[in-house]
Amino acid sequence: MKQINYFPIAGFTALYVVTVFVTAFLGFVSPYAWVFFPVVASLLGAFSYYCVALRWHQFGVGTLLTFILGTFLLAIGECDMQKALLILLAGILSDIVRGIMGSASTNGLSFAYPVLSLGVIAWILPLWTRTAWYYDGATEELGENYAKGLMQFASVWGFLLVVVATAIAGFVGIRSASKIIR
């Protein structure tokens, strides 16, 4: 049985968390960039996920990445326990999908990673679940024009747009990673 080298896994896990976290800073550019940062995070995070998945073929890659991400976001006060658990749930579901589709197959990764990437949306979920509160917070932090920009997406259709775009970006990202990284 092949031994797993945990140092690269730890490094790529940290890189995944940093990638997701740094893409959130796009939100300072515009409210559109904030709403759609999970799409960018999904696209760019695919490379770290792929590097971990190449080294670890058993259940747990998605669970590990989302556990570390959720824990990090909790530790710095960027999310609460409910959001962290939703992020983790996405990771667990992605591991289940990967197991069903084939842990070592490209198809397994191609369908598992988009599920994992949807977990990042939990970070901004209050835009759709607590809209008035979110508007007030955005107005206080970034101004009324910014908050009004966010409200353009504070509907079921806006939520669905972000979900679909994030999943597609995850699929494209993981397929690109599989072609670029061998």
KEKE-3310 file (N, C-alpha, C; in steps of 0.2 Angstrom, whole numbers, plus 5000, padded with zeros to 4 digits):
npx = (5004:5003:5011:5005:5010:5009:5013:5013:4999:4994:5000:4993:4980:4981:4983:4972:4962:4968:4967:4952:4949:4956:4950:4938:4941:4939:4927:4928:4930:4918:4900:4895:4906:4908:4896:4898:4910:4911:4911:4923:4932:4929:4933:4947:4951:4950:4962:4970:4962:4962:4976:4977:4968:4974:4984:4977:4966:4955:4939:4937:4944:4936:4930:4940:4946:4935:4932:4943:4943:4930:4933:4943:4937:4927:4936:4942:4931:4923:4912:4898:4893:4883:4885:4898:4895:4887:4896:4905:4896:4894:4907:4907:4896:4902:4912:4905:4899:4911:4915:4905:4905:4918:4933:4946:4944:4943:4930:4924:4930:4927:4913:4912:4920:4913:4902:4908:4912:4901:4899:4905:4897:4889:4895:4890:4877:4867:4863:4853:4845:4843:4840:4836:4844:4856:4857:4857:4869:4879:4877:4881:4894:4900:4893:4878:4876:4884:4877:4864:4868:4871:4858:4852:4854:4848:4837:4828:4831:4843:4851:4850:4857:4870:4873:4872:4882:4893:4894:4896:4908:4916:4916:4922:4935:4940:4941:4950:4961:4964:4969:4980:4988:4998)
npy = (4994:5011:5024:5039:5056:5068:5081:5089:5089:5096:5108:5111:5112:5123:5132:5132:5137:5150:5155:5155:5164:5176:5179:5184:5197:5203:5209:5222:5229:5230:5229:5218:5211:5206:5198:5188:5183:5169:5162:5165:5160:5147:5144:5146:5139:5126:5121:5119:5110:5099:5096:5091:5080:5072:5066:5060:5047:5042:5044:5060:5072:5083:5085:5088:5100:5109:5109:5114:5127:5132:5132:5141:5153:5154:5156:5169:5177:5178:5171:5162:5148:5141:5144:5139:5125:5123:5125:5114:5104:5104:5100:5087:5081:5082:5073:5062:5061:5060:5048:5040:5042:5038:5038:5040:5044:5056:5060:5058:5068:5079:5081:5081:5092:5104:5103:5104:5117:5125:5127:5138:5149:5149:5158:5171:5169:5176:5187:5183:5177:5185:5198:5212:5215:5212:5222:5234:5232:5232:5245:5252:5248:5250:5259:5267:5266:5255:5245:5245:5241:5227:5223:5221:5208:5201:5191:5176:5173:5179:5172:5159:5161:5164:5151:5142:5148:5147:5133:5129:5136:5129:5116:5119:5124:5113:5104:5111:5111:5097:5096:5104:5101:5087)
npz = (5000:4996:5004:5011:5009:5020:5020:5008:5006:5017:5014:5002:5006:5015:5005:4998:5007:5009:4995:4994:5004:5000:4988:4992:4995:4983:4984:4989:4978:4970:4973:4965:4963:4976:4977:4968:4971:4976:4964:4957:4967:4967:4954:4955:4967:4963:4958:4970:4977:4967:4968:4981:4980:4971:4978:4988:4989:4995:5005:5011:5006:5002:5014:5023:5017:5018:5032:5037:5031:5036:5050:5050:5046:5056:5067:5064:5064:5053:5050:5057:5067:5061:5047:5045:5047:5036:5026:5029:5027:5013:5009:5014:5007:4994:4995:4996:4983:4976:4980:4975:4961:4958:4966:4961:4948:4935:4932:4944:4952:4944:4946:4960:4965:4961:4969:4982:4980:4981:4994:4999:4996:5007:5016:5011:5012:5021:5013:5006:5015:5026:5022:5025:5036:5031:5021:5029:5037:5026:5021:5032:5033:5020:5013:5006:4992:4988:4996:4989:4977:4980:4983:4971:4968:4978:4978:4974:4961:4960:4969:4963:4952:4956:4962:4951:4943:4951:4952:4939:4937:4946:4939:4927:4932:4939:4928:4920:4929:4929:4917:4916:4927:4930)
capx = (5000:5006:5011:5003:5014:5004:5015:5009:4991:4993:5001:4988:4974:4982:4983:4964:4959:4970:4964:4945:4949:4959:4945:4933:4943:4936:4921:4929:4930:4911:4895:4894:4912:4906:4891:4901:4917:4912:4913:4931:4935:4927:4938:4954:4952:4950:4969:4972:4958:4965:4982:4975:4964:4979:4987:4972:4960:4950:4935:4939:4947:4932:4928:4946:4946:4929:4933:4949:4940:4925:4936:4947:4932:4925:4941:4943:4925:4919:4906:4895:4893:4878:4888:4903:4892:4885:4902:4907:4891:4896:4913:4905:4892:4907:4916:4900:4898:4917:4915:4900:4908:4925:4938:4952:4943:4942:4923:4923:4933:4923:4906:4913:4922:4907:4897:4912:4913:4895:4899:4908:4891:4886:4898:4886:4870:4863:4861:4846:4841:4842:4841:4836:4850:4862:4857:4859:4876:4882:4876:4885:4902:4903:4889:4872:4876:4886:4871:4859:4871:4870:4851:4850:4855:4844:4831:4829:4835:4850:4854:4851:4862:4876:4874:4874:4888:4898:4895:4900:4915:4920:4917:4928:4941:4943:4943:4956:4967:4966:4973:4986:4992:4998)
capy = (5000:5017:5029:5046:5061:5073:5088:5092:5089:5101:5114:5113:5113:5130:5136:5132:5142:5157:5156:5157:5170:5181:5181:5188:5204:5206:5212:5229:5232:5232:5224:5213:5206:5202:5193:5183:5180:5162:5160:5166:5156:5140:5143:5146:5134:5120:5119:5116:5104:5094:5093:5086:5074:5067:5062:5056:5045:5040:5049:5065:5078:5089:5086:5091:5107:5113:5109:5119:5134:5134:5133:5147:5158:5155:5159:5176:5180:5180:5167:5159:5140:5138:5145:5134:5119:5122:5124:5108:5099:5104:5096:5080:5079:5082:5067:5056:5061:5058:5041:5036:5043:5035:5042:5041:5046:5063:5061:5059:5075:5084:5082:5082:5098:5109:5102:5107:5124:5128:5128:5145:5153:5150:5164:5177:5167:5181:5191:5180:5174:5190:5203:5219:5215:5212:5229:5238:5231:5234:5252:5255:5247:5252:5264:5265:5264:5248:5241:5245:5236:5220:5221:5219:5201:5198:5188:5169:5172:5181:5166:5154:5163:5163:5144:5139:5151:5144:5126:5129:5138:5123:5111:5122:5124:5106:5101:5114:5109:5091:5096:5108:5097:5080)
capz = (5000:4995:5010:5009:5011:5022:5020:5002:5007:5022:5010:4997:5010:5017:4999:4996:5012:5007:4989:4995:5008:4996:4983:4995:4995:4977:4986:4990:4971:4969:4976:4960:4964:4982:4976:4963:4973:4976:4957:4956:4972:4964:4948:4957:4972:4960:4958:4976:4978:4963:4970:4987:4977:4967:4983:4993:4985:5000:5007:5016:5004:5003:5021:5026:5015:5021:5039:5038:5029:5041:5056:5049:5045:5063:5071:5062:5065:5047:5050:5063:5067:5055:5040:5045:5046:5029:5022:5030:5023:5006:5008:5015:5001:4988:4996:4994:4976:4973:4981:4970:4954:4958:4969:4957:4941:4933:4932:4951:4954:4940:4949:4967:4967:4961:4975:4987:4979:4983:5001:5000:4996:5014:5018:5010:5012:5024:5008:5004:5021:5031:5017:5028:5040:5027:5018:5035:5038:5020:5021:5038:5032:5013:5010:5003:4985:4988:4998:4984:4972:4983:4983:4964:4968:4984:4976:4972:4955:4961:4972:4959:4947:4960:4963:4945:4940:4955:4951:4932:4938:4949:4934:4922:4936:4940:4922:4919:4934:4927:4910:4917:4932:4929)
cpx = (5004:5005:5009:5007:5009:5006:5012:5002:4990:4995:4996:4981:4975:4981:4976:4961:4961:4967:4956:4945:4951:4954:4940:4935:4941:4930:4922:4929:4923:4906:4894:4900:4911:4901:4894:4908:4917:4913:4920:4934:4934:4932:4945:4956:4952:4957:4972:4969:4961:4972:4982:4972:4969:4983:4983:4966:4954:4945:4938:4942:4943:4930:4934:4946:4941:4929:4938:4946:4935:4928:4940:4942:4929:4930:4943:4936:4921:4913:4904:4895:4889:4881:4894:4901:4890:4891:4905:4902:4892:4902:4911:4901:4897:4911:4911:4900:4905:4917:4910:4902:4914:4930:4944:4951:4942:4935:4921:4925:4928:4916:4907:4915:4917:4903:4901:4912:4907:4895:4901:4902:4888:4889:4894:4879:4865:4860:4854:4842:4839:4843:4841:4842:4856:4863:4860:4867:4881:4882:4881:4893:4904:4898:4883:4872:4879:4880:4866:4862:4870:4862:4848:4850:4851:4838:4833:4833:4842:4854:4855:4856:4869:4878:4876:4880:4894:4900:4898:4907:4919:4921:4923:4934:4944:4945:4950:4962:4969:4970:4980:4991:4992:5002)
cpy = (5006:5022:5036:5051:5067:5080:5092:5093:5095:5108:5116:5115:5121:5134:5137:5137:5149:5159:5159:5163:5176:5183:5185:5195:5207:5210:5220:5233:5234:5227:5218:5208:5203:5197:5187:5181:5173:5159:5160:5161:5149:5139:5142:5141:5127:5117:5116:5110:5098:5091:5089:5080:5069:5063:5058:5054:5042:5046:5054:5071:5084:5091:5090:5099:5111:5114:5115:5126:5136:5136:5140:5153:5160:5158:5167:5180:5182:5176:5164:5151:5138:5138:5140:5127:5118:5121:5117:5103:5099:5100:5088:5077:5078:5075:5061:5056:5058:5050:5037:5036:5039:5040:5044:5044:5053:5064:5062:5066:5080:5085:5083:5089:5104:5109:5106:5115:5128:5130:5135:5150:5154:5156:5170:5175:5172:5186:5189:5178:5180:5197:5210:5220:5216:5219:5234:5238:5233:5242:5255:5254:5250:5257:5262:5263:5257:5243:5240:5241:5229:5218:5219:5211:5197:5195:5180:5168:5174:5175:5160:5155:5162:5155:5141:5142:5148:5137:5125:5131:5132:5118:5113:5122:5118:5103:5104:5112:5102:5091:5099:5104:5090:5076)
cpz = (5000:5001:5007:5013:5013:5021:5014:5003:5012:5018:5005:5000:5012:5011:4997:5001:5010:5000:4990:4999:5004:4991:4985:4995:4988:4979:4988:4983:4969:4972:4971:4962:4971:4981:4972:4965:4974:4969:4956:4961:4970:4958:4951:4962:4969:4959:4964:4978:4974:4965:4977:4984:4974:4972:4988:4990:4989:5001:5012:5013:5004:5010:5024:5024:5018:5028:5041:5037:5034:5047:5056:5049:5052:5067:5070:5063:5059:5046:5056:5062:5062:5048:5040:5044:5039:5024:5022:5026:5016:5005:5009:5009:4995:4989:4994:4987:4973:4974:4976:4963:4953:4960:4965:4950:4941:4933:4940:4954:4950:4943:4957:4969:4966:4967:4981:4986:4981:4990:5003:5000:5003:5017:5017:5010:5016:5019:5006:5010:5026:5027:5020:5032:5036:5023:5023:5036:5032:5020:5026:5036:5025:5010:5007:4996:4984:4990:4993:4978:4974:4982:4976:4964:4974:4983:4975:4966:4955:4964:4968:4954:4950:4961:4957:4942:4945:4953:4944:4933:4941:4944:4930:4926:4937:4934:4919:4923:4931:4921:4912:4922:4931:4934)
residu = (MET:LYS:GLN:ILE:ASN:TYR:PHE:PRO:ILE:ALA:GLY:PHE:THR:ALA:LEU:TYR:VAL:VAL:THR:VAL:PHE:VAL:THR:ALA:PHE:LEU:GLY:PHE:VAL:SER:PRO:TYR:ALA:TRP:VAL:PHE:PHE:PRO:VAL:VAL:ALA:SER:LEU:LEU:GLY:ALA:PHE:SER:TYR:TYR:CYS:VAL:ALA:LEU:ARG:TRP:HIS:GLN:PHE:GLY:VAL:GLY:THR:LEU:LEU:THR:PHE:ILE:LEU:GLY:THR:PHE:LEU:LEU:ALA:ILE:GLY:GLU:CYS:ASP:MET:GLN:LYS:ALA:LEU:LEU:ILE:LEU:LEU:ALA:GLY:ILE:LEU:SER:ASP:ILE:VAL:ARG:GLY:ILE:MET:GLY:SER:ALA:SER:THR:ASN:GLY:LEU:SER:PHE:ALA:TYR:PRO:VAL:LEU:SER:LEU:GLY:VAL:ILE:ALA:TRP:ILE:LEU:PRO:LEU:TRP:THR:ARG:THR:ALA:TRP:TYR:TYR:ASP:GLY:ALA:THR:GLU:GLU:LEU:GLY:GLU:ASN:TYR:ALA:LYS:GLY:LEU:MET:GLN:PHE:ALA:SER:VAL:TRP:GLY:PHE:LEU:LEU:VAL:VAL:VAL:ALA:THR:ALA:ILE:ALA:GLY:PHE:VAL:GLY:ILE:ARG:SER:ALA:SER:LYS:ILE:ILE:ARG)
# end
